[in-house]
């Protein structure tokens, strides 16, 4: 068993370096794609909230739909789904909002699992490459004379590059993972805040109707 492991270690760290470079390319591609995705869906929440509140107070659902259709981002998509259930009451609207939000969350979190995995494991992969390189260097040392010491030390130095490369691959992935997770959470908070306005308007209509019926009964 030990001889087999030594034989595998003799391969050296080259395949680890290539694996890290490949992971780096995929990581950069994912980061760029996610940056473009979130940039195109950036939402001026405060302005939209004011415009949405104004449209709701005018009791013109057509204006509300027009406003949301002209607004990019998952927040508008969830609100449009929620408005389809306006006549069914606030409870149904709230349930639909949760379902639509879960669907949007899957799109918002796309690529995050990959970035998290790379960020957590790239340093260990780099460390594995260093270990393999050091083992190979010591094998060469045991089979060589003193004149070959320089090449052996050079091999150890090259092996240490794998650890550095693993950390270099992991850092951007971790930073991007945290940033995109934060952006997804902010989007979810925006959806809940904007939906609260719509639900408040729907509840006020129900309360006004019940109040009017109560006044008519009293008369």
Z-matrix of the N, CA and C atoms (Angstrom, degrees):
N
C 1 1.464
C 2 1.530 1 111.28
N 3 1.345 2 115.28 1 -45.49
C 4 1.465 3 118.81 2 -179.78
C 5 1.525 4 110.64 3 -64.29
N 6 1.335 5 116.47 4 -39.00
C 7 1.458 6 119.41 5 179.34
C 8 1.535 7 111.30 6 -64.03
N 9 1.332 8 116.15 7 -38.36
C 10 1.464 9 119.23 8 178.20
C 11 1.523 10 110.98 9 -65.36
N 12 1.340 11 115.60 10 -42.39
C 13 1.470 12 119.38 11 178.43
C 14 1.521 13 110.72 12 -63.65
N 15 1.325 14 116.47 13 -39.42
C 16 1.462 15 119.82 14 177.80
C 17 1.527 16 110.75 15 -64.82
N 18 1.334 17 115.22 16 -36.21
C 19 1.461 18 118.54 17 177.21
C 20 1.516 19 112.08 18 -65.32
N 21 1.347 20 117.11 19 -38.74
C 22 1.453 21 120.70 20 177.02
C 23 1.526 22 110.65 21 -67.12
N 24 1.339 23 116.22 22 -38.89
C 25 1.463 24 119.95 23 -179.99
C 26 1.515 25 111.72 24 -66.96
N 27 1.342 26 116.76 25 -26.91
C 28 1.453 27 119.99 26 -178.61
C 29 1.522 28 112.78 27 -67.33
N 30 1.324 29 116.25 28 -15.42
C 31 1.465 30 119.55 29 178.07
C 32 1.516 31 110.61 30 -62.04
N 33 1.344 32 116.60 31 -33.40
C 34 1.453 33 120.55 32 177.86
C 35 1.522 34 112.99 33 93.44
N 36 1.339 35 116.52 34 179.09
C 37 1.465 36 120.89 35 -173.49
C 38 1.527 37 114.28 36 -89.60
N 39 1.336 38 117.46 37 5.97
C 40 1.460 39 118.19 38 -173.30
C 41 1.520 40 112.09 39 -61.50
N 42 1.344 41 117.75 40 -42.20
C 43 1.453 42 119.89 41 -178.30
C 44 1.522 43 111.15 42 -66.81
N 45 1.351 44 117.10 43 -30.74
C 46 1.467 45 120.19 44 176.43
C 47 1.521 46 110.66 45 -66.51
N 48 1.321 47 116.74 46 -41.01
C 49 1.464 48 120.32 47 178.68
C 50 1.521 49 111.13 48 -63.08
N 51 1.324 50 116.70 49 -41.86
C 52 1.457 51 119.45 50 178.16
C 53 1.530 52 111.19 51 -65.81
N 54 1.318 53 116.46 52 -38.44
C 55 1.470 54 119.93 53 178.14
C 56 1.525 55 110.79 54 -64.07
N 57 1.338 56 116.26 55 -41.01
C 58 1.466 57 119.89 56 178.43
C 59 1.525 58 111.62 57 -65.46
N 60 1.312 59 116.54 58 -40.34
C 61 1.464 60 119.65 59 177.71
C 62 1.523 61 111.03 60 -63.88
N 63 1.324 62 116.64 61 -39.90
C 64 1.463 63 120.41 62 178.05
C 65 1.526 64 111.10 63 -64.86
N 66 1.330 65 116.08 64 -44.13
C 67 1.463 66 119.78 65 176.65
C 68 1.521 67 111.35 66 -61.79
N 69 1.321 68 116.24 67 -36.75
C 70 1.459 69 120.30 68 178.98
C 71 1.527 70 111.15 69 -62.75
N 72 1.337 71 116.32 70 -42.93
C 73 1.465 72 119.93 71 179.40
C 74 1.520 73 111.27 72 -63.55
N 75 1.332 74 116.93 73 -45.60
C 76 1.458 75 120.17 74 178.69
C 77 1.529 76 111.11 75 -64.21
N 78 1.320 77 116.35 76 -37.69
C 79 1.457 78 120.96 77 179.81
C 80 1.523 79 111.49 78 -65.03
N 81 1.323 80 116.61 79 -45.61
C 82 1.466 81 120.77 80 178.94
C 83 1.528 82 110.35 81 -63.33
N 84 1.330 83 116.95 82 -42.04
C 85 1.470 84 120.26 83 178.72
C 86 1.524 85 110.96 84 -61.74
N 87 1.331 86 116.79 85 -41.87
C 88 1.465 87 120.43 86 178.66
C 89 1.518 88 111.60 87 -65.54
N 90 1.326 89 116.64 88 -41.62
C 91 1.467 90 120.56 89 179.92
C 92 1.524 91 110.76 90 -63.17
N 93 1.321 92 117.36 91 -44.78
C 94 1.469 93 120.71 92 179.88
C 95 1.525 94 110.71 93 -63.57
N 96 1.324 95 116.82 94 -43.29
C 97 1.467 96 120.29 95 -179.92
C 98 1.521 97 111.59 96 -62.93
N 99 1.340 98 116.64 97 -41.54
C 100 1.463 99 120.14 98 179.64
C 101 1.533 100 111.47 99 -69.25
N 102 1.322 101 117.13 100 -36.32
C 103 1.462 102 120.18 101 177.62
C 104 1.525 103 110.87 102 -62.70
N 105 1.333 104 116.49 103 -43.93
C 106 1.458 105 120.40 104 177.84
C 107 1.526 106 110.38 105 -64.74
N 108 1.326 107 116.16 106 -41.44
C 109 1.466 108 121.40 107 -179.83
C 110 1.526 109 111.18 108 -58.26
N 111 1.320 110 117.44 109 -49.86
C 112 1.461 111 120.70 110 -176.94
C 113 1.532 112 111.75 111 -74.14
N 114 1.321 113 116.99 112 -32.16
C 115 1.466 114 118.94 113 179.30
C 116 1.527 115 110.47 114 -65.44
N 117 1.326 116 116.80 115 -41.71
C 118 1.460 117 120.24 116 -179.96
C 119 1.526 118 112.32 117 -68.75
N 120 1.310 119 117.29 118 -19.54
C 121 1.462 120 121.12 119 -177.54
C 122 1.530 121 111.92 120 -111.14
N 123 1.316 122 116.31 121 20.11
C 124 1.461 123 120.00 122 177.88
C 125 1.522 124 109.20 123 -66.99
N 126 1.312 125 116.56 124 131.36
C 127 1.466 126 121.69 125 -172.26
C 128 1.523 127 111.01 126 -119.93
N 129 1.344 128 117.47 127 127.52
C 130 1.472 129 120.06 128 171.72
C 131 1.527 130 109.34 129 -76.69
N 132 1.313 131 116.23 130 89.05
C 133 1.460 132 121.29 131 -168.84
C 134 1.521 133 111.90 132 -63.07
N 135 1.331 134 117.08 133 -44.73
C 136 1.466 135 119.70 134 -176.00
C 137 1.520 136 110.65 135 -62.86
N 138 1.328 137 116.85 136 -45.31
C 139 1.466 138 119.85 137 -179.76
C 140 1.514 139 110.95 138 -64.48
N 141 1.341 140 117.26 139 -43.94
C 142 1.459 141 120.32 140 179.56
C 143 1.518 142 110.73 141 -63.51
N 144 1.318 143 117.37 142 -38.57
C 145 1.461 144 120.56 143 179.70
C 146 1.534 145 110.94 144 -61.99
N 147 1.321 146 116.94 145 -42.73
C 148 1.465 147 120.29 146 179.19
C 149 1.521 148 111.16 147 -66.45
N 150 1.328 149 116.82 148 -43.94
C 151 1.460 150 119.95 149 179.91
C 152 1.524 151 111.19 150 -66.28
N 153 1.324 152 116.55 151 -39.20
C 154 1.456 153 120.37 152 178.37
C 155 1.522 154 110.92 153 -64.71
N 156 1.321 155 116.72 154 -42.82
C 157 1.460 156 120.25 155 178.59
C 158 1.530 157 110.90 156 -62.45
N 159 1.326 158 116.83 157 -41.07
C 160 1.471 159 120.33 158 179.07
C 161 1.531 160 110.77 159 -64.03
N 162 1.331 161 116.95 160 -42.90
C 163 1.462 162 120.41 161 179.79
C 164 1.523 163 111.56 162 -66.07
N 165 1.328 164 117.52 163 -36.74
C 166 1.455 165 120.54 164 178.92
C 167 1.526 166 111.16 165 -68.68
N 168 1.301 167 116.27 166 -39.21
C 169 1.473 168 119.35 167 179.26
C 170 1.526 169 111.55 168 -66.18
N 171 1.313 170 117.31 169 -28.08
C 172 1.459 171 120.18 170 176.42
C 173 1.525 172 111.87 171 -76.72
N 174 1.340 173 116.20 172 -6.51
C 175 1.466 174 123.25 173 178.58
C 176 1.524 175 111.43 174 56.80
N 177 1.317 176 115.31 175 38.87
C 178 1.462 177 121.46 176 178.60
C 179 1.521 178 108.69 177 -117.98
N 180 1.339 179 116.11 178 94.09
C 181 1.458 180 119.99 179 -178.59
C 182 1.527 181 111.79 180 -64.99
N 183 1.316 182 116.48 181 -27.80
C 184 1.463 183 119.39 182 176.53
C 185 1.516 184 111.40 183 -62.76
N 186 1.333 185 116.42 184 -40.85
C 187 1.465 186 120.41 185 177.70
C 188 1.519 187 110.63 186 -66.88
N 189 1.324 188 116.43 187 -36.30
C 190 1.465 189 120.24 188 178.03
C 191 1.527 190 110.10 189 -64.20
N 192 1.319 191 116.64 190 -45.54
C 193 1.463 192 119.98 191 179.91
C 194 1.529 193 111.17 192 -64.07
N 195 1.329 194 116.61 193 -40.99
C 196 1.462 195 120.11 194 178.83
C 197 1.524 196 110.83 195 -61.76
N 198 1.332 197 115.52 196 -41.73
C 199 1.454 198 120.15 197 178.47
C 200 1.519 199 111.12 198 -61.57
N 201 1.318 200 117.48 199 -44.95
C 202 1.456 201 121.23 200 -176.79
C 203 1.525 202 111.78 201 -71.33
N 204 1.331 203 117.11 202 -36.28
C 205 1.460 204 119.78 203 179.99
C 206 1.530 205 111.80 204 -67.20
N 207 1.323 206 116.05 205 -26.95
C 208 1.472 207 120.05 206 178.96
C 209 1.525 208 112.14 207 -88.82
N 210 1.333 209 116.82 208 2.35
C 211 1.465 210 121.65 209 -177.39
C 212 1.527 211 109.70 210 -107.01
N 213 1.324 212 119.07 211 123.82
C 214 1.472 213 120.27 212 177.77
C 215 1.529 214 110.78 213 -77.46
N 216 1.304 215 114.71 214 159.93
C 217 1.463 216 118.47 215 173.70
C 218 1.516 217 113.20 216 113.73
N 219 1.317 218 116.17 217 157.40
C 220 1.470 219 120.88 218 179.64
C 221 1.519 220 113.00 219 -66.88
N 222 1.336 221 117.64 220 -25.27
C 223 1.469 222 119.37 221 179.64
C 224 1.523 223 110.75 222 -59.67
N 225 1.332 224 116.09 223 -46.85
C 226 1.460 225 120.14 224 -179.79
C 227 1.530 226 111.14 225 -65.24
N 228 1.337 227 116.69 226 -38.31
C 229 1.470 228 120.09 227 179.96
C 230 1.523 229 110.89 228 -62.75
N 231 1.326 230 117.23 229 -42.59
C 232 1.465 231 120.73 230 179.24
C 233 1.523 232 110.71 231 -66.18
N 234 1.324 233 117.28 232 -42.07
C 235 1.462 234 120.22 233 -179.45
C 236 1.525 235 111.69 234 -65.03
N 237 1.325 236 117.39 235 -37.37
C 238 1.460 237 119.67 236 177.59
C 239 1.522 238 111.15 237 -64.14
N 240 1.326 239 116.58 238 -41.24
C 241 1.466 240 119.78 239 175.41
C 242 1.522 241 110.82 240 -61.49
N 243 1.321 242 115.88 241 -39.38
C 244 1.461 243 120.37 242 -178.95
C 245 1.519 244 111.20 243 -67.08
N 246 1.327 245 117.57 244 -39.33
C 247 1.467 246 120.97 245 -179.19
C 248 1.522 247 112.56 246 -65.69
N 249 1.331 248 117.04 247 -24.98
C 250 1.464 249 119.45 248 178.10
C 251 1.522 250 111.50 249 -61.86
N 252 1.320 251 116.61 250 -20.52
C 253 1.470 252 121.79 251 -178.78
C 254 1.532 253 111.56 252 -106.90
N 255 1.334 254 116.12 253 22.22
C 256 1.466 255 120.53 254 -175.49
C 257 1.528 256 112.00 255 -58.92
N 258 1.312 257 116.29 256 -40.85
C 259 1.468 258 119.88 257 -176.43
C 260 1.528 259 112.59 258 -74.38
N 261 1.318 260 117.54 259 -13.63
C 262 1.462 261 120.48 260 -177.41
C 263 1.524 262 113.22 261 -89.00
N 264 1.320 263 117.51 262 -3.80
C 265 1.457 264 120.47 263 175.42
C 266 1.514 265 113.54 264 102.62
N 267 1.322 266 115.91 265 164.25
C 268 1.474 267 120.74 266 -175.62
C 269 1.522 268 113.80 267 -65.76
N 270 1.329 269 117.82 268 -31.54
C 271 1.470 270 119.10 269 -179.56
C 272 1.523 271 110.80 270 -65.55
N 273 1.338 272 115.83 271 -45.86
C 274 1.472 273 119.35 272 178.14
C 275 1.519 274 111.16 273 -65.07
N 276 1.308 275 116.55 274 -39.12
C 277 1.469 276 120.32 275 178.82
C 278 1.516 277 110.92 276 -62.30
N 279 1.313 278 117.45 277 -40.48
C 280 1.456 279 121.31 278 179.43
C 281 1.531 280 111.03 279 -64.82
N 282 1.342 281 116.64 280 -40.34
C 283 1.462 282 119.89 281 178.89
C 284 1.527 283 111.13 282 -65.49
N 285 1.326 284 116.72 283 -41.72
C 286 1.456 285 120.84 284 179.20
C 287 1.528 286 110.28 285 -65.04
N 288 1.338 287 116.56 286 -38.92
C 289 1.462 288 120.01 287 178.25
C 290 1.525 289 110.93 288 -59.67
N 291 1.336 290 117.10 289 -43.32
C 292 1.458 291 120.20 290 179.77
C 293 1.529 292 111.18 291 -63.21
N 294 1.336 293 116.33 292 -41.09
C 295 1.469 294 119.63 293 179.59
C 296 1.527 295 110.97 294 -66.18
N 297 1.336 296 116.84 295 -44.84
C 298 1.466 297 120.27 296 179.39
C 299 1.519 298 111.39 297 -65.53
N 300 1.324 299 116.48 298 -35.92
C 301 1.462 300 120.34 299 179.40
C 302 1.517 301 111.60 300 -66.19
N 303 1.326 302 116.96 301 -37.90
C 304 1.470 303 119.74 302 177.41
C 305 1.524 304 110.66 303 -63.67
N 306 1.343 305 116.86 304 -39.30
C 307 1.466 306 119.64 305 177.88
C 308 1.524 307 110.80 306 -63.51
N 309 1.329 308 116.41 307 -43.50
C 310 1.462 309 119.75 308 179.15
C 311 1.524 310 111.58 309 -67.21
N 312 1.314 311 116.28 310 -32.30
C 313 1.462 312 119.97 311 -179.33
C 314 1.524 313 110.98 312 -63.19
N 315 1.321 314 116.73 313 -36.66
C 316 1.465 315 119.87 314 177.66
C 317 1.529 316 110.96 315 -60.93
N 318 1.338 317 116.17 316 -40.08
C 319 1.462 318 119.60 317 178.64
C 320 1.523 319 111.34 318 -71.89
N 321 1.338 320 116.58 319 -37.53
C 322 1.461 321 120.44 320 -179.91
C 323 1.528 322 111.68 321 -66.03
N 324 1.321 323 117.14 322 -34.16
C 325 1.462 324 121.24 323 -175.77
C 326 1.522 325 113.10 324 -92.62
N 327 1.325 326 117.02 325 5.01
C 328 1.461 327 119.81 326 179.52
C 329 1.527 328 110.51 327 -60.63
N 330 1.301 329 116.44 328 129.24
C 331 1.459 330 121.49 329 179.98
C 332 1.518 331 114.31 330 89.46
N 333 1.343 332 117.36 331 -16.06
C 334 1.463 333 119.44 332 -177.78
C 335 1.522 334 111.99 333 -67.79
N 336 1.328 335 116.53 334 -37.40
C 337 1.466 336 119.30 335 179.69
C 338 1.533 337 110.57 336 -63.05
N 339 1.327 338 116.42 337 -40.22
C 340 1.468 339 119.96 338 178.71
C 341 1.520 340 111.03 339 -64.47
N 342 1.352 341 116.88 340 -45.96
C 343 1.460 342 120.04 341 -179.83
C 344 1.524 343 111.09 342 -63.72
N 345 1.321 344 116.93 343 -39.88
C 346 1.460 345 119.75 344 178.07
C 347 1.519 346 112.18 345 -64.30
N 348 1.338 347 115.65 346 -39.84
C 349 1.465 348 119.69 347 178.96
C 350 1.522 349 111.30 348 -65.40
N 351 1.335 350 116.46 349 -43.96
C 352 1.470 351 120.18 350 178.75
C 353 1.523 352 110.14 351 -63.52
N 354 1.333 353 116.56 352 -44.97
C 355 1.459 354 120.00 353 -179.06
C 356 1.514 355 113.41 354 -61.63
N 357 1.323 356 116.41 355 -35.07
C 358 1.465 357 120.04 356 -177.52
C 359 1.528 358 113.10 357 -82.34
N 360 1.325 359 117.14 358 -29.42
C 361 1.464 360 119.23 359 -169.37
C 362 1.519 361 115.21 360 -112.71
N 363 1.332 362 118.71 361 -16.16
C 364 1.467 363 119.80 362 179.52
C 365 1.529 364 112.84 363 -59.09
N 366 1.352 365 120.06 364 -40.86
C 367 1.466 366 118.62 365 177.18
C 368 1.529 367 113.16 366 -61.17
N 369 1.332 368 116.49 367 -37.23
C 370 1.470 369 118.94 368 179.25
C 371 1.526 370 110.82 369 -69.46
N 372 1.341 371 116.13 370 -35.97
C 373 1.462 372 118.93 371 176.62
C 374 1.527 373 110.24 372 -65.62
N 375 1.337 374 116.45 373 -40.02
C 376 1.460 375 119.65 374 175.87
C 377 1.514 376 112.03 375 -63.88
N 378 1.333 377 117.14 376 -38.90
C 379 1.462 378 120.75 377 177.80
C 380 1.524 379 110.94 378 -64.55
N 381 1.326 380 116.40 379 -37.69
C 382 1.461 381 119.86 380 176.26
C 383 1.522 382 110.60 381 -61.30
N 384 1.328 383 116.72 382 -42.12
C 385 1.459 384 119.86 383 177.63
C 386 1.519 385 112.07 384 -62.04
N 387 1.334 386 116.32 385 -39.56
C 388 1.469 387 119.90 386 177.85
C 389 1.520 388 111.54 387 -63.95
N 390 1.318 389 115.83 388 -43.59
C 391 1.466 390 119.58 389 179.38
C 392 1.525 391 110.32 390 -61.65
N 393 1.333 392 117.01 391 -45.65
C 394 1.459 393 120.00 392 179.49
C 395 1.527 394 111.10 393 -62.13
N 396 1.337 395 116.16 394 -40.19
C 397 1.462 396 119.55 395 178.92
C 398 1.513 397 112.58 396 -65.50
N 399 1.326 398 117.28 397 -40.35
C 400 1.460 399 120.69 398 179.47
C 401 1.527 400 110.93 399 -66.87
N 402 1.352 401 115.71 400 -41.60
C 403 1.467 402 119.19 401 177.98
C 404 1.525 403 110.24 402 -61.01
N 405 1.319 404 116.96 403 -43.91
C 406 1.462 405 120.54 404 179.04
C 407 1.525 406 111.20 405 -63.39
N 408 1.336 407 115.87 406 -39.23
C 409 1.471 408 119.52 407 -179.97
C 410 1.518 409 111.14 408 -65.05
N 411 1.331 410 116.94 409 -41.31
C 412 1.459 411 119.62 410 179.20
C 413 1.527 412 111.59 411 -68.88
N 414 1.316 413 117.54 412 -32.81
C 415 1.464 414 119.37 413 175.30
C 416 1.526 415 110.53 414 -64.42
N 417 1.336 416 115.51 415 -41.19
C 418 1.461 417 119.02 416 177.17
C 419 1.528 418 111.09 417 -65.78
N 420 1.339 419 115.26 418 -35.69
C 421 1.460 420 119.73 419 179.06
C 422 1.523 421 111.26 420 -64.87
N 423 1.327 422 116.08 421 -41.82
C 424 1.467 423 119.34 422 -178.93
C 425 1.521 424 112.24 423 -68.70
N 426 1.330 425 116.11 424 -23.28
C 427 1.467 426 119.15 425 -178.04
C 428 1.514 427 112.93 426 -100.13
N 429 1.325 428 117.23 427 4.07
C 430 1.461 429 119.90 428 -175.41
C 431 1.516 430 110.63 429 -119.71
N 432 1.304 431 115.52 430 173.31
C 433 1.459 432 121.79 431 177.31
C 434 1.520 433 109.36 432 -96.06
N 435 1.287 434 117.30 433 177.38
C 436 1.455 435 121.26 434 -178.43
C 437 1.508 436 113.38 435 -62.19
N 438 1.336 437 117.80 436 -26.50
C 439 1.456 438 120.11 437 -179.11
C 440 1.519 439 112.52 438 -67.57
N 441 1.336 440 117.19 439 -18.65
C 442 1.464 441 120.77 440 -178.26
C 443 1.526 442 111.94 441 -93.76
N 444 1.331 443 117.99 442 9.18
C 445 1.455 444 121.26 443 -177.30
C 446 1.535 445 111.61 444 -60.82
N 447 1.308 446 117.47 445 -35.97
C 448 1.457 447 120.40 446 -178.23
C 449 1.515 448 112.10 447 -62.83
N 450 1.327 449 116.92 448 -43.62
C 451 1.458 450 120.08 449 179.81
C 452 1.518 451 111.72 450 -67.42
N 453 1.345 452 116.03 451 -33.43
C 454 1.468 453 119.60 452 177.99
C 455 1.517 454 110.70 453 -66.40
N 456 1.332 455 116.26 454 -45.48
C 457 1.464 456 119.67 455 178.36
C 458 1.525 457 111.17 456 -63.55
N 459 1.329 458 115.42 457 -35.30
C 460 1.462 459 118.79 458 176.03
C 461 1.521 460 110.99 459 -63.80
N 462 1.336 461 116.81 460 -37.40
C 463 1.464 462 120.46 461 177.33
C 464 1.513 463 112.07 462 -65.34
N 465 1.327 464 117.34 463 -37.60
C 466 1.464 465 120.98 464 177.84
C 467 1.529 466 110.21 465 -66.01
N 468 1.331 467 115.99 466 -41.35
C 469 1.467 468 119.60 467 178.07
C 470 1.521 469 111.13 468 -62.02
N 471 1.329 470 116.41 469 -41.10
C 472 1.459 471 119.69 470 177.93
C 473 1.529 472 111.04 471 -65.30
N 474 1.336 473 116.15 472 -34.67
C 475 1.455 474 119.15 473 179.24
C 476 1.519 475 111.38 474 -65.61
N 477 1.320 476 116.80 475 -35.49
C 478 1.464 477 120.15 476 179.56
C 479 1.523 478 112.62 477 -66.48
N 480 1.325 479 115.89 478 -21.11
C 481 1.460 480 119.25 479 177.67
C 482 1.524 481 110.80 480 -61.60
N 483 1.318 482 117.30 481 -30.95
C 484 1.459 483 120.68 482 -178.80
C 485 1.526 484 111.24 483 -61.57
N 486 1.336 485 117.03 484 -40.57
C 487 1.469 486 119.62 485 178.04
C 488 1.524 487 110.86 486 -64.57
N 489 1.331 488 115.85 487 -45.12
C 490 1.454 489 119.35 488 178.32
C 491 1.520 490 112.34 489 -61.57
N 492 1.329 491 116.43 490 -40.64
C 493 1.460 492 120.15 491 179.23
C 494 1.524 493 111.11 492 -66.60
N 495 1.333 494 116.77 493 -37.73
C 496 1.461 495 119.84 494 178.00
C 497 1.524 496 111.79 495 -61.86
N 498 1.330 497 116.14 496 -42.10
C 499 1.464 498 119.95 497 178.05
C 500 1.527 499 110.59 498 -67.15
N 501 1.346 500 116.29 499 -40.04
C 502 1.463 501 120.14 500 179.90
C 503 1.524 502 111.83 501 -64.10
N 504 1.320 503 117.13 502 -33.64
C 505 1.463 504 120.59 503 177.64
C 506 1.527 505 110.66 504 -74.48
N 507 1.327 506 116.62 505 -35.97
C 508 1.457 507 120.63 506 -174.65
C 509 1.527 508 113.07 507 -73.35
N 510 1.321 509 117.81 508 -38.95
C 511 1.463 510 120.85 509 -172.97
C 512 1.536 511 113.25 510 -59.34
N 513 1.337 512 119.86 511 -52.34
C 514 1.470 513 118.19 512 178.33
C 515 1.528 514 112.84 513 -61.35
N 516 1.338 515 116.28 514 -35.39
C 517 1.463 516 119.16 515 -179.66
C 518 1.529 517 111.16 516 -65.27
N 519 1.334 518 116.69 517 -40.57
C 520 1.460 519 120.03 518 179.59
C 521 1.526 520 110.98 519 -67.53
N 522 1.333 521 116.06 520 -44.61
C 523 1.470 522 119.68 521 179.18
C 524 1.527 523 110.64 522 -61.01
N 525 1.332 524 117.07 523 -45.46
C 526 1.456 525 121.08 524 -179.97
C 527 1.530 526 111.22 525 -64.79
N 528 1.325 527 116.65 526 -40.91
C 529 1.465 528 120.15 527 179.00
C 530 1.525 529 110.88 528 -59.76
N 531 1.315 530 117.29 529 -45.76
C 532 1.465 531 120.66 530 179.57
C 533 1.530 532 111.39 531 -64.99
N 534 1.339 533 116.36 532 -41.44
C 535 1.464 534 119.97 533 -178.84
C 536 1.526 535 111.56 534 -66.17
N 537 1.324 536 117.03 535 -43.51
C 538 1.458 537 119.96 536 -178.13
C 539 1.525 538 111.35 537 -72.53
N 540 1.322 539 117.47 538 -34.00
C 541 1.468 540 119.89 539 175.31
C 542 1.524 541 110.39 540 -64.74
N 543 1.314 542 116.79 541 -41.28
C 544 1.466 543 121.13 542 176.55
C 545 1.523 544 110.95 543 -61.80
N 546 1.329 545 116.16 544 -41.89
C 547 1.468 546 119.68 545 179.55
C 548 1.523 547 110.98 546 -65.08
N 549 1.319 548 117.73 547 -39.30
C 550 1.463 549 120.77 548 177.88
C 551 1.521 550 111.00 549 -64.70
N 552 1.327 551 117.24 550 -40.95
C 553 1.463 552 120.44 551 177.67
C 554 1.525 553 111.49 552 -65.28
N 555 1.330 554 116.70 553 -38.67
C 556 1.462 555 119.95 554 177.65
C 557 1.531 556 110.94 555 -64.18
N 558 1.321 557 116.28 556 -39.45
C 559 1.464 558 119.85 557 177.88
C 560 1.523 559 110.95 558 -62.78
N 561 1.321 560 116.76 559 -42.35
C 562 1.462 561 120.13 560 177.70
C 563 1.527 562 111.08 561 -62.75
N 564 1.324 563 117.13 562 -41.36
C 565 1.472 564 120.15 563 177.27
C 566 1.523 565 111.11 564 -63.40
N 567 1.344 566 116.62 565 -39.56
C 568 1.463 567 120.07 566 178.00
C 569 1.530 568 111.35 567 -62.36
N 570 1.332 569 115.57 568 -42.54
C 571 1.461 570 119.97 569 179.61
C 572 1.528 571 110.60 570 -60.42
N 573 1.316 572 116.95 571 -45.68
C 574 1.463 573 120.39 572 -178.25
C 575 1.530 574 111.21 573 -66.66
N 576 1.330 575 116.69 574 -38.16
C 577 1.459 576 119.52 575 -179.92
C 578 1.529 577 111.11 576 -67.31
N 579 1.334 578 116.93 577 -45.10
C 580 1.456 579 120.11 578 -179.53
C 581 1.524 580 111.91 579 -69.43
N 582 1.334 581 116.54 580 -37.39
C 583 1.455 582 119.74 581 177.37
C 584 1.519 583 111.16 582 -65.01
N 585 1.315 584 116.92 583 -32.14
C 586 1.466 585 120.49 584 177.80
C 587 1.524 586 110.74 585 -60.11
N 588 1.329 587 117.53 586 -36.47
C 589 1.460 588 120.35 587 176.91
C 590 1.522 589 111.15 588 -63.61
N 591 1.336 590 115.73 589 -44.76
C 592 1.464 591 119.82 590 -179.65
C 593 1.527 592 110.51 591 -65.25
N 594 1.323 593 116.98 592 -43.21
C 595 1.467 594 120.62 593 179.67
C 596 1.527 595 110.95 594 -65.91
N 597 1.323 596 117.14 595 -38.22
C 598 1.464 597 119.95 596 177.95
C 599 1.520 598 110.80 597 -62.70
N 600 1.338 599 116.16 598 -40.60
C 601 1.457 600 119.85 599 177.50
C 602 1.521 601 110.94 600 -64.42
N 603 1.337 602 116.68 601 -42.60
C 604 1.473 603 120.17 602 -179.88
C 605 1.521 604 110.86 603 -65.30
N 606 1.316 605 117.94 604 -39.85
C 607 1.458 606 120.88 605 178.89
C 608 1.525 607 111.47 606 -67.68
N 609 1.322 608 116.46 607 -35.33
C 610 1.462 609 119.27 608 179.01
C 611 1.515 610 110.87 609 -66.66
N 612 1.343 611 116.94 610 -34.20
C 613 1.461 612 119.94 611 176.53
C 614 1.519 613 110.57 612 -66.06
N 615 1.319 614 116.42 613 -41.17
C 616 1.463 615 119.69 614 179.11
C 617 1.511 616 110.79 615 -66.95
N 618 1.333 617 116.34 616 -41.27
C 619 1.459 618 120.03 617 179.44
C 620 1.525 619 110.27 618 -64.98
N 621 1.338 620 117.25 619 -40.89
C 622 1.454 621 120.30 620 179.93
C 623 1.515 622 111.67 621 -64.64
N 624 1.348 623 115.90 622 -38.46
C 625 1.463 624 119.58 623 178.62
C 626 1.519 625 111.15 624 -66.21
N 627 1.345 626 117.28 625 -44.13
C 628 1.456 627 120.69 626 179.29
C 629 1.526 628 111.15 627 -65.54
N 630 1.316 629 115.96 628 -37.58
C 631 1.457 630 119.93 629 179.14
C 632 1.527 631 110.79 630 -65.45
N 633 1.348 632 115.06 631 -40.32
C 634 1.451 633 118.60 632 179.71
C 635 1.534 634 110.97 633 -66.43
N 636 1.338 635 116.92 634 -39.74
C 637 1.446 636 120.68 635 178.05
C 638 1.525 637 111.27 636 -65.44
N 639 1.332 638 115.95 637 -38.48
C 640 1.459 639 119.77 638 178.03
C 641 1.508 640 111.39 639 -64.41
N 642 1.349 641 116.53 640 -39.76
C 643 1.464 642 119.67 641 179.04
C 644 1.510 643 110.99 642 -67.26
N 645 1.323 644 117.43 643 -37.24
C 646 1.459 645 120.20 644 179.57
C 647 1.512 646 111.09 645 -67.00
N 648 1.338 647 117.51 646 -36.65
C 649 1.466 648 121.28 647 178.70
C 650 1.506 649 110.21 648 -66.12
N 651 1.351 650 115.30 649 -40.45
C 652 1.459 651 118.14 650 -178.32
C 653 1.518 652 111.28 651 -65.13
N 654 1.357 653 115.98 652 -33.87
C 655 1.457 654 118.51 653 177.30
C 656 1.506 655 110.14 654 -68.38
